[in-house]
């Protein structure tokens, strides 16, 4: 499990090929007056693709990413890429941050400096963290090996304990990363001191509705409606990911359009075009689009290690992103040992969208668990 330093260095031939593919895009016709109702808007994608081809500079953002300390390690035969930035305060707390889909480790690029050097951002040096931000297998610069969330949790504890020497640590995640983080805490409470989640899990329709509060019932209704109207991407990725992968791995515009169903930010309130494209590029240049969507299939083939009626007993902080699904405190309490519930003025990708608020919430959440 030797650790090797790693730098991102995409061959120029990959970037030249991307330019050629963007120039050869065969555009579909716009359906007038539907906006985003049919999926990703054609006019929006034309503008984004034009920017991508003529203005976006991958080398600039590659250099920015390489300012972080990147490493790779073989963990149980799986090559794992991760950022490992040491905290600058006394006795930094080790934390592992797990991304989701279709974001990447890039979700955390703004918060990592805030967590490692809080004093620089108006915080206290004693709130510093050693930050580990890996790429899930099948994503980014890790091996193209799709894995279920429980198996990823098994790798994470070995990465933290056996590779990096952290016998006790805290963890945080959102989206798929929230599932990994929950399983990590559930399976390894002797190593995970506390966790932080922006997603707790969703009602499946199999719950005993008679035991649920009115906010929980409203949450369940919202989720059901959302899955019917917006969840097609997940269903196909859980059932026929390879069919989808042919097109996404071949067409950069096709991939960006698919990812933008969830990453969409027309007004650039949360992220600039450059940030959006950097995240999309991490998948493109590594050819992990196919393996990332196959991870949904891998997860659907196994049962959750958390049985019905059980919950995560490791102390858990839950941050409800108010522009995301209306997650009620009661639902959090049902699923985890809730020690803190907060609200962030952010959408689904809080660490990316409101990094200062997210970093502060992590500091507040984990402060009671510092030795």
N, C-alpha and C positions, 0 to 999 in steps of 0.2 A: 504493500500500500504506500509506496514511495510517492512523495509529492514533487512535482516538477513545476517550475515557473512557466508561464504561458503568455504569449502575446498574440493579439489578433492581427493577422496579416493576410488579407484576402488577395489571392492572385489577380493580377490585372486582367488576365483572360476572362475571369468570372465577371468582372465589371464591364468589360467590352461586350461580352455576350448579352449581359443585361441590357445594355444600350441598344443593341440590335433588336432584341425582343420587344422592347418598348416602342421602337420605331416601326416595327411590323405589326403592331396591335391591330387586329381586325375588330372594329368596334360594332357593338350591337346598336340598333336604333333606339332612340329615346321614346319612352311612352309618355305622351304629353299629359301634364297635369296631375301626375301621381306622386311626385316627390320621392319619398323613400318607401312608399307603401308596397311596392313590388320588390324591394330589396335595395341594394346600393344604387344611388342615383347616378345616371350616366354622365350628366354635365359635371357633377362633382368629381367623378373619376377621371374625366378628360382633363380637368384642371390639375388634379393631383398627378396624373401621369406626365403631363407636360412639365410640371415643376420637377418631378423625379428625373426626367430625361435631361432637362436643360439647366437646372439650377442646383439641385441637391448634390452635395459633395460628400460621398462616403468616406473618403480619406480624412476629411476634417473630423468626422465623428468617430472614426476608427482610432485616431490619435487621442481624442477625448476619452474614449473608453479605456485606452491603454494607460491612462494615468492611474487607474486602479491597479491594485496588485492582484493579477490573475494567476490561477494555478490549475493544474489538472492532476488527478489522482485516480488510480485504479482501485475501485472499491468492489470487492466480490466479482471481479471480472468485468466491471462496467466502468468505462472512462467517464469521470465526472469533472466538468469544468466548474470552477467557483471563484468568486472574488473573496479575498480574505484581507480585510483592512483592520489593523490594530487600533484600539482606542488610545486616546492621548491623555486621559485622566488617570487617577489612581484606581487600581483594581478594576479594570473594565469588565463588564459583564458580557460573556459570550452569548451571541444571538444568531440564530439561523433564520433567514428570511426566504420564503418560498413563493414564487410567482405562480401565475396561472396561464390560461390560454385565452386569446391569442397575444398576450403580452409575453414577457421574457424576464430574465434577470434585470433588464433595462428598466423595468417597473420601479426599481429601487435606486436608480442612479442619482436622484436628487437627495434622497434621505440618508444615504450612506455617510457622506461627510458630516451631516448634522448629528448622526448617532455616534460617530467616532470622536468628534471634536465639538461637543455641545457648547463649550465656552465660547467658541468662535461665533456661534449663532445665538448668543444671549442666554445660554443655559449654564448649568453647573458642571464643572469638570468631573465631579464624582458620579455624574449620570452617564459617563461614557460607556460605549460598548465595543467589544471586538465583534465585527460584523462579518458573517459568512453568508454570501448570497450565491447559491449554486444554480446551475441550469439543470432542470429536471431531465432525467434520461429521455432521449427522443426530442429534446429541444436544444436549440442554440449550439454551443460548442461542446456539449456532452455527447456521448455515443448515441447514434441513431437507434436506440433500443426502447420502444414504447413499453411502459410498465404501469401497472395499477398503483393507486395511491398508497396502499399498504406496503407494497414492495419498495416504493420510494422511501417511505418512512424507515424501513429497515436499513436502507443504504445511508440515510441521513444520520442515524444514531452511530453507525460505524464510522462515517466521515468525521463526525464531531468527536467521538470518544477515541477511536483507534488510530485515526489518521492525524487529527489535530490535537489530541490530548485533553479535550474538555470533557471531564466526567459528568459535570452538571452544567446545564445551559438553559436558556429560554428560547422560545421560538415564536414566529409570527408568520401569517400568510393570509392570502385572499384568493377567492375563486378556487381553482384546483389546489392552490397552495394552502387554503384553509382546510381542505380535506386531509391533505398530507400532514399538516400541523396537528389536527385533531387526532389522527391515528398515531402520530409520533408520541403525543402525550398519553394517549390511552394505553399503548403497548409498552411504553418505556417511562413510567412515572418515576422510577428511581434515578433517571438521568435528566428529565425535563422538569425544571422547577416551576415554571408557569408559562402560559401561552397567551397570545393576542390574536384575535380573529376579526376580520371584517365581514365574514360570511360564516354562519353557524351550520348551514344545511337547510334544506327546504322541505316543507310538508309534501308527502307523496300521495296523499289521499287515503292511506291505510291507517291513519291515526284514529283514535277514539275521539270523535269530535265533541262528545259530551264532556270531556275533561278539559277542553280548550277554552281559553278566555275569548272575549269578543275581538280584541286586537289580533289574537292568533288566528281566529277564523277569517278575519279580513286579510291577513297575511297569506293564508292558504288560498283564498279566492284570488288574490292578486297573482300568486305564483302559478296557479292553474291557468289563468287567463294569459299570462305571459308566455307559458310554454306552448299553448295552442297557437299564439300569434307570432312568437319570436323564436321558438325552440327548435325549428327544423334543422338548424346547423348541428345541434347536439344529437338529434336522432340519427341523422345520416352518418355522423362520425362514430356513433356507437354501434352501427349496424353494417354500413357499407363504406368504410373509410378508404379502402384502396381504390374504389371506383372514383371517388372524389379526388384522390391524390394525383391521378394522371393529369387532370387539367390544372390543378393548383401548382404542381411542381413544374409545369411547362410554361405557364403564362404568368409573368409578374403582375400584370394588371388583373388577371383572374384571381391570383392570391390576394392582392391588396383589396380587391372588391369583397372577397369572402371575409377577410379579417375586419374590414371596416363596418360590417354589419354590427359588430360589437364595439369597435374602437372609434366609431364615427364621432367627429367633433367639427362640424361644419364651421362654426364661428371661432375655432381655435381658442376657446376659453380655457380648456384644460391643457392642451399640448399644441405645439407648433407643427407645421408640415414636416419640418426637419426631424422633430422628435418622433412623430408618427412613422415616417419613412425609415428612421434608424431601427426602430423596433421591427418593422416589416423586413428590413434588410437582414437582420440577424437570422431570421428563418430562411431567407432566400439564399444567402451566400453559403449557408451550412447545409442546404438541402434537407432541412428537418421539418418541412411542411408535412410531408407524408407521415413521418414517424410521430409527429405531434398529434395529428388527427387520429392516428391509430391508437394513441394512448387512451382515447375515449372507449374504444372497443375493448382494450385490455382491462380497463376498470369495470366495464359492464359484465365481464365474464366471471367475476369473483364477488363473493359476499362481503359486506362490510364487517370488519372485525368487531365493531360495536353492535351488539345485539339489541333488538327492540326492547325498549324500557331501560336500557343502560345509558349512561352519560359519561363524559370525560370528567374525572374527579380532580385532575390537576387544576389548581387555581387558574381561572380564565378571565381575561379582559375581552370584552366585545365592543367594537366601535361600529355603530350603525351609521352608514353613509346615507345621508338624508335624501340624496338624489338617486338612490338605488332602491331595491325592493324595501318595503316598509317593515323592517325587522323589529318586532316588539321584544321588550325585555323579557316577557313571560316565555317566549319561545327560546330565548337564550338560556334562561334558567332551567328549562326542561332538558336541554341538551348538554349543558356544561355546568361546572361548578363556578358560577359567576361571582367574581369578586369586584368587578368594575364594569359599568355600562356607560358608554358615552356616545355622543353624536358628533359627527364630522360633516361639515358643509362640503361634501364631495360626492362624486358618483362612484362607480364600481371599482375604479383603479385609484384608490385614495392616496397611496404613497406617491403616485405619479402626478395626481391632480392637485393635491394640497399637501405638499411634502412637509411644510413647517408644522401644520396641525397634526399630521400623522406622526412625525418624529416626536413631538411633544406628548402625544397620547401614549406612545411607547414608553417614554421616560417616566411618565406618571404611573403607568400601569405596572411597570416592573420595579419601581423604586422600593416598595415594601419587601422585595425578595433579594435585595442586595445584602451580602454578609457584611 
